[in-house]
Structure formats: structure tokens, C-alpha cells
Amino acid sequence: MESAADAYSNEPLARGSSDELRRLLDRAVAASSNGIVITDPNLPDGPIIYVNPAFERTTGYSRDDAIGRNCRFLQDQDRDQPAVGELRESVKAGQECRVVLRNYKKDGTLFWNELYVSPVYDDEGRLANFVGVQNDVTERKRAEEERDLLLAREQLARAEAVKSRRRLSMLAAAGTTLASASLDYAATLKRISRLAVPELADWCVVDLVDEEGRVSQAAATHAESSQEVMLRELSKYRRFGDEDPGSTARVLRSGRPVLIREVSDDVADELKDREHRRIINQLHPRSIMAVPLLARGRTLGAMTLVSSNPEWRYDEEDLALAENLAYRCALAVDNARLYSERNFIARTLQRSILPTLPETRGLEVGAEYLPMGEENEVGGDFYDLMEVQNSGYLAVIGDVRGKGPVAAAVTALARYTIRATALGSDSPAAVLTRLNDAMLSQLSDYQFCTVACVRLGPVNGGLDLTVARGGHPAPLLLRNDGSVEEFGCPGKALGVFPDAGLAESSGRLESGDALVLYTDGVIEARSPDGALFGTERLVSVLGVLGGLEASSIARKIRDAALEFQEGTQHDDLAVFVLRVAE
């Protein structure tokens, strides 16, 4: 059989005898830094017939250890490598190939072997040998693995960063939604649940507990909108009693979150109702978080988030995010409830301090009242009309400093003091003097009000007027022909000075004439550029309202002031019009 050196004979390269060329090739192979192996495929199991010194240095196996063995011994027990199969098929087909294998040195140390195998044919074209050239690429593979590890870590970090940004964006969006929330917190919770799905869950249910302990489903959202009907159906079967084992029931009882990392496949089998089982199987829960809606030490409800994806299992980080979202929702719900309660109280209080006007004979009455600001703030303006002796009337309009409960208390004191005083005296100055004394004796510092009080007495088809003003804007007489007159001496604000300097002025309303009482919310209305509505503008508005009914006059004054402010009201506004019927 021809030697490996003969296989490399090449007539054009020959410069000496065949023996010299063979010796040259032998020295070259022996001096190579790459391990070289020659096998004989014509012998059983294709044994090694030659290895060079580099092979011995690389593998730790001597020539005697290797000769006569198949090369597979270098893979030790690690022979399921895809590259081994590729090498086996190439050898079987008598073809060259290049593979990278995990090989093991004699001492068991792993090294990566880049192996190039080439067939050698004799002069008659028969396969004579395989020559394998080994290159230890362990350091390169380690560098590649380190690079791949760093790349994987970078990709993981980027994925986590993207995930974190998305979740922070969800919380930011939730914050924005909750900050713009209205009193309809149920609608707000539905919007929040849509933020959580599908970012944090495949479906989400929010339950609220009312003041009597009843639990109701406030929001239910599914990533597939067609499945939301199943969530509504599910609500019929959910129970929250002391003995119910459900995750939401447990949260409502304890006020603590529940994390079920993995829901068993047969969870629906434990349910007694057939329809309930069908719904659960269709919704396919795989992992569950239920977190309490906690606000100000109370459990207002629970938010349940469910994954239907077998690959998505909730963990502690997910639970922390869910608790954060639930806490924000709970505050919004609690704030909305408190706001609703305060609004109800404010409306009730406001109604209690606004008068029920009496039916009048020959006197038209028009009134407009608009408190400024939040719905749950009681305004500080008031007006009243009461019958007094000699078939007359006492009309008052006032403006209390401030708003809210304190202003309501001062308003109540003013109204009832005026009414009580009017039972014994219908003199406007006497009424306001009594009110001033009551405020000085019963209220703290800085509580004051301005009031205009008018006595109207029927005389000869008209009304005689007597007016006293405690620091209040001057009433205006609107004649039937459209002319306007200011009326009454100024006086001082009530509740400040022992002597308010109250004086009375007299006048008369004829048929069709009107007395216009108003608070400074009218004349101090400001346009967007800061200009005041002012008394002159009010007089100008009144100039075209002569002859109108009292209710129409009051409404047009209100509309003019609001239009001037372009809808941005800066103070309470009250208009009280008394007109002699024609």
C-alpha cells in the first residue's frame, strides 16, 4: 500500500529522488503546529495509522496510545454532537469536510478541535487514506462564548429595560387617567383595566365593596374583546363569603395580595356547576394575581389579573407592579367617593341656605345664583325675601367672606338673624344693625359680610322703598323706560366695626319698574385680558332690559357676566330682581 508521502508526490514539485521528497514531507508533517492524523478506511473501524508530535502535544495521547484506534475515542462519552454525525457521513461518502468538535484530552480536559478531513486516493483512484488536520480553537471558542454570553446579557438587559419602560409607561398612563378622573370612578376603573390588559394580564376584573359590604364587579376587560361576555357571565358564579376559597374572596377577607403562580389544568373539574366549568375552561386561567384596593386603611375592593398563556407565569415583580397599580386605583376610588359625599353634603347645605321665596301679590321676582368653583364648595352669596307687617316685604342680598362650611355657617346666621329681627322690626337699618351685633358677638375675627336690605311697601299701585347698605354694591332702579338709577347710602361691612354707619334711603317703584340687587360677582367679573365688568357696563346692559319680566332681567344679567368672563367664573354670582307687575 502506498504511503501518505506517496499520496503527496507531484512530478512538477519533485527536485530530487522520491526518497528525498518523502523525507522532506515527513519532516514537514512532524514540524507542523497542527495535529495531523492519518487513518486507513480499508481496515476494520478505520483506525489511526499515524499521528504527528503536535497531535500528541494537543491531546496528551502518545503515538502508541492512538495508533490502531478510531478517532472517536477523542469525544469520550460526548458523541451525540451534531458535528460527529456530519463527520461520520462525510467519511462514509469518501468526501472532505470541516467540523468543530468537543474533544477531550487524556486527562479529561475539554478542548475545541477544528478538524479538516480530506480523502487520499492512490494512482488507480482507490480510497487509500483519510488525512485529518487538527487545530485547537479552544481560546477562540471561549472568546466566542464570552461574546455570545455578553450579547445575550445585553439583549436580556435591553428586553428588561423595554419591559420596565413599558410598565412605567403603563403606570404613567394610569396616573394620567386617574388624575383626570371624574366622579364616575367605575368608568375610570374600566379605563385602567384596559391599560393593564394586555400589558400585565390577558384578562382583568375589578371588584368593589360598598358601604354595606356587598361586592360588585366594577370593570372586566379581556385582551380579546369577544371574551368579555364570558367575564360578565363569570360574575354570576363568583362568591365572596367567609368560606369561599377564591383568590378574590381571600383578598377581600385579609386585605393581602394572593399570587397563584400556576393554575392546575383540572381546576375547572372541582366546580359543581356545569356552566361555570365551561366558562373557566374557555377563559383558561394559567396564573393569577389578586391584589387589594387599599386606601386610608380600608379595603375598597380587589383587582384580579389573570394570564391565560402557559408561558407567562406571574412572579413577585409582577405582583409588586400590580399592587402599585391597585394602590393608585384605590386612591382614585376613595377620592371619588369622598368627593361625591362632600358634593352631596354641599348641595344639601346649599339648598338649606337658599330661600323658598313666598308667593307675592303684584310683585314679580327673578333670582339667579351661581356658586364659583368646585361642586362640593358652598358659595358665600345669599338672598331672601320675606313678608313683613302692613302687607310689605323685606328683601335682602348678601355676600359672605370665603366659601365652604364656614361661609355656610355665616350665611345661616345672617339669614336667620334677619328673619328673626324682621318679626319685630321691618326697618332695614335696624335689621342690619342687629345682624352686625350678632356677628361681632358670635363669630371669630375675619368673618364678615356685605348686605343690602330693602323694605318694600305697597302704596297707590307702586312700591315705596327703604334701603340700608352694609358695605354692599348699590341696588339699581331700572325704570320701565330703560333708565337706571343707583340707590342707597353705602355703610360698612358687617361683622367688623361696632358702628357700621348704617343709614336708610328712600325711593319708589312704579308699575313696570324693577329693583336690581346683585353681588360683586357681577361687577367684578373679569374678562380674559383682566378688564372688570364694572357698574357702568351693568347699567348699560340694564338699559335695554326695561319692560322685561323680573326673571328675564335676572337671567340676562347673569348671561352677560358669564359671557364677559368667557365662561371662567372667578366669584360667586347672585342676582335678585323685584319688579312691580304692570
Sequence and secondary structure as in RCSB ss.txt:
>XXXX:A:sequence
MESAADAYSNEPLARGSSDELRRLLDRAVAASSNGIVITDPNLPDGPIIYVNPAFERTTGYSRDDAIGRNCRFLQ
DQDRDQPAVGELRESVKAGQECRVVLRNYKKDGTLFWNELYVSPVYDDEGRLANFVGVQNDVTERKRAEEERDLL
LAREQLARAEAVKSRRRLSMLAAAGTTLASASLDYAATLKRISRLAVPELADWCVVDLVDEEGRVSQAAATHAES
SQEVMLRELSKYRRFGDEDPGSTARVLRSGRPVLIREVSDDVADELKDREHRRIINQLHPRSIMAVPLLARGRTL
GAMTLVSSNPEWRYDEEDLALAENLAYRCALAVDNARLYSERNFIARTLQRSILPTLPETRGLEVGAEYLPMGEE
NEVGGDFYDLMEVQNSGYLAVIGDVRGKGPVAAAVTALARYTIRATALGSDSPAAVLTRLNDAMLSQLSDYQFCT
VACVRLGPVNGGLDLTVARGGHPAPLLLRNDGSVEEFGCPGKALGVFPDAGLAESSGRLESGDALVLYTDGVIEA
RSPDGALFGTERLVSVLGVLGGLEASSIARKIRDAALEFQEGTQHDDLAVFVLRVAE
>XXXX:A:secstr
   HHHHT  GGG  S HHHHHHHHHHHHHH SSEEEEE TTSTT  EEEE HHHHHHHS  HHHHTTS GGGGG
TT    HHHHHHHHHHHHT  EEEEEEEE TTS EEEEEEEEEEEE TTS EEEEEEEEEE HHHHHHHHHHHHH
HHHHHHHHHHHHHHHHHHHHHHHHHHHHHT  S HHHHHHHHHHHHTTTT SEEEEEEE TTS EEEEEEEESSG
GGHHHHHHHTTT   STT   HHHHHHHHSS EEES   TTGGGG S HHHHHHHHHH   EEEEEEEEETTEEE
EEEEEEE  TT    HHHHHHHHHHHHHHHHHHHHHHHHHHHHHHHHHHHHHHS      SSEEEEEEEE  S T
TS  SEEEEEEEETTTEEEEEEEEESS HHHHHHHHHHHHHHHHHHHTT   HHHHHHHHHHHHHHHS TT  EE
EEEEEEEEETTEEEEEEEEEB    EEE TTS EEE S     BTT S     EEEEEE TT EEEEE HHHHT 
B TTS B HHHHHHHHHTT TTS HHHHHHHHHHHHHHHHTT   S EEEEEEEE  
